[in-house]
Amino acid sequence: MNFHKLTLGELGTNCYILADEKTGKAVLIDAPDETETILGLLAEHEYTLDRIILTHGHFDHILALPELKEALSVPVWIHENGQQFLNDGIYNLCHYVGREWSPISADGYLKDGDQITVGEIRLKILHTPGHTSDCICLLGDDFLLSGDTLFWRSVGRVDHPTGDLKQEIDSIQQKIMPLSDEIRVYPGHGPATVIGDERKENPYLR
């Protein structure tokens, strides 16, 4: 598997492109602003984008969706609680940052425990509500794409619609902390970390 990280948009959102080495099929995890950068990386490596998977529906993770769907006709997948975020600029926070937003319908809806397979790439969906009700993490063989649920020494903020700190901590303790210490964590913002370090050092998890 080829693994690419791009940090894009006004909030420095991390998105990830995972590509199967044999087929060139790729998965985009989150779609922040700067569509041309995403398209450029796909073209540079001659990847075919198979689908977009959203860790949740906040504006800084979805702003490239309209242009990507128009350019590539690629399906978008989100947790089954996420359509309200794709519909409503108040839920996805576009309203609060002065961005226009037209509703987009997801092409597929995810739930806890779902398995995503693209070529030899296999990802398990972990529903981790708290930052938002639709938050998911994606678990690979030795890594976790944690979206805005778990960061280096922090967790996602909960002061927006559907946020709930207790629910977020419960999600992390029940779904993420049982994972191996060696699992690498790639979050939606900031640097990567590992489960073992967060277990010891994250002040929200003590």
Secondary structure by P-SEA (a helix, b strand, c coil): cbbbbbbbcccbbbbbbbbcccccbbbbcccccaaaaaaaaaaaacccccbbbbcccccccccaaaaaaaaccbbbbcccccccccccccccccccccccccbbbbccccccbbbbbcccbbbbbbbccccccbbbbbbccccccccccccccbbbbcccccccaaaaaaaaacccccccccbbbbccccccccaaaaaccccccc
